[in-house]
Amino acid sequence: MQFFLGDPQGWKGPVIGEKTREIAGSDVDVYVHAPYVINVATANNRIRIPSRKLLSAHLAAAAELGARGLIVHGGHVGAGDDPQKGFDNWRKVFERLEEHEVPVLIENTAGGGNAMARKLERIARLWDALDGFDVGFCLDTCHAHAGGEELADVVERVMAITGRIDLVHCNDSRDAFDSGADRHANLGAGQIDTALILDVCRKADAPIVVETPSGGQAEDIAFLRKSL
């Protein structure tokens, strides 16, 4: 199970409610998703510095819950900025992080020409910058499709870069290949061949979370259990 610990579009720190503690104390493995606003890659100090602080706060909260990982998007740099600045800023995050029990899982993203983790070429550069640190990876099928990465061999290509896939976000996509649009669909209701999605899940051999529209989530989970 995956959840946020606050407003995913807000800057307030994490809040652990009673129900959250109850779930975390059960036999269900939990993952925490960091707020979308976090962008540690940017050259803008007014965004980057609060992003680092918010990331650290969520890592501490995730550890308190015994979470398996903290998922965070790769972020982006400005239109006129050198992408290397973003990779360097990511390295500074890990250099300055205190020892943490919960792994940071960087997730591939769907859009943005200046994104750190849309294209595998950029992800390779990011992993080069983070050499020597224990960094995990979350593979999102909708994001890979919308980001212009073929799903047929995406697991092999990711593994060649990161050496690991810690979590799969199993989502169909409402939009076309390489559209750059991050709009999830229920499995079989979008534009990705369901057989390709299942193939990614099998090859990744990692825990799976569905982030599909809530009305069809139960059916999506049942389909995955039956098919995998």
N, C-alpha and C positions, 0 to 999 in steps of 0.2 A: 504494500500500500504506500502511496505517495501523497503528501499534503504540504501545504504552505503553513507557515506559522504567523501569518498576518496578511495584510493586503499585498498581493503580488505586484501591484503598481505603486506601492507607497514606500516611504523611507523610514517608517517606524520600526523599532526593533522587534524581535520575535516574542511572541506570547504563547506560553504553553498552558492550554486549558485542561480542565479535568478529563474531558473525553479523550483528548490527545494522549494524556498520560495513561488512560485506561487501555487504549489501543496499543500504545508502545509497550505496555506491560504484558500484553497477550503473546500468543505464539505467532503472531503475524510480523513478518519482517517489514520494517518501515524505512522509507526514504523521505528526506526533506528537500523540497525544491526552494531554492533561494529566490527572492523577489526578482522580477524581470528588470527592474530599474537598475540593478547592479551592473556597472560597466567599469571594470578595473583596467581596461585597455586604453581608455581615452586619455588624451593629453590635457583635458580640461580638469584642473585641480578641484573645481567645485563639484564635480561628479565623481572623479576617481577616488579622492580621499574619503568621502562618505561611503563610497562603494566598498572600499577595503574594510572600513569599520563595520558595516552592515554584514559583510561576508563573515568576518571574525565572530560577530555576535551570533549569527546563525550556526556557525560551526560549533560554538559552545552549547547552544540549545540542542542541536542535533546529537551531540555527545551525551547530554543529560538524558535524552530519550533513548539512547542506545541505538540510534539510527545506523543503517548500513552504509549510507552515503549522503552527501549534500550535493545536489545537482545545481549547476550554475551555467548560464549561457556564456559563450565566449566573448561577447561584447564586440565593440567596433571602434575604429578611429574616425576622425573627421575627414571630410571629402578631400582636403588638400594635404593630409598628413601621411607620412611614410608609415606603412603597416609595421615596419620593424619597431617603431616606437611602441606600438601596442603589444608586440611580443615581449619587448623589454619590460614593459610595465607589468605584464603577467609574471615574469620572473621575479620582479621586486616583491610581488604579493607573497610568493612562497619563501623568499629570503627573509621576509619580515614576520611571517606567520609564526606564532608560538606553536609549540608541539601540540598536535591535535589528534584525537583518537579516531575521528570520522574522516574517511577519504573525501577529497574534493573530486567530483565527477564533472568534467567539462563536457557540455552537450553541444553537438553540432546544431547549427542554426540554418534557417531557410532562406533568409534574404539579406540584402545589403552588400553593395560592392566593396565596402571597406570593412567587412566583417572578419573577425579573427578565425571563425570556425564554420564558415559556410562551405568552402571548397576544401577538398582534401590536401591540396597543395599548401593552403594556408595552415591547415591543421598540422601538417608535417613541419612547417616552420615554427609553429607554436610549440610543438613537442621538442624540437631542437633547442628552443630557448629555455625549456623547462627541464633539460637534461640534468639528471642527478636528483630530481625530486620525485616523490611518489604521487603521481597524478593519475586519476582514473578517467574513464571515458564513458559517456552515455550516448548511445546511438539512437536517434529518432528517425523512423522510417519516412514519415511525412516530410520532415526537414531535409533529409537526404534527397528525396524525389524532387521537392520544390526547389532545392538548392542546386539541382543539375547534376547529381551524382547517381549513376546507374546502380540500381539495387542488386542486379544479378551477381556482381562480384564486390559489392561494397564492404562486406565483412572482411574478405581477404585483404582488401586495400587498406582498411582501417587498421587491421591487426598488424600489417607490415609497418605501420607508422607508430602506433601506440603500444602494441604488444598485448593489448587487453581490451575487452569490452565488459564493463561492470554491470551495465543495465541497458535494456532495450525499451524505448518508448515506442510501443507498437500502435501506429496510427495510420489510417488511410488519409488521402489528401483530396480536398475539394477542387484543387487547381492542377493545372497542367505541369508537366515536367519542366524544370528550370524556370518556373514562374516567379520564384522568389516570395511567394505568398504562404504565410504560415496559418493555414486554415485546415484544421483536422476534420476528418469525416469518419463515420463508423466503417468498420471493415466490410468491404464489398460494396459500399455506397459511394466510394470516391473514384479517383482516376488511376489508382495503382492496382495492378494485377494482384489479386489475393494470394496467388501461388508464390509470387515474389516476396510478399510480406512474410509468409510462413517460412520460406527458404531462409530469409534473414534471421528469423527467430531461431530456427534450428542450428544454423551455422554459428551464430553468436554464442549459443549455449550459456546464456546469462539470464538472470531474473527478468521478468517482463512486467511492465506497467502499461495499461491502456489509458490514453488521455483523449478518448473519443467523446462525442456528444453524449451527455448522460442518459438520454432517452433510450439509447441502444447499447449501453455499456454492458449490461448483464448478458445480452446476446453475444457481444464481442468476446467476453471472457469465456462463455460457454463454448463458443466456436474454437477458441484457441486451445482450451482444455481437450476438446474432442480431436482436434487436428494434430496436436503436438504430443 
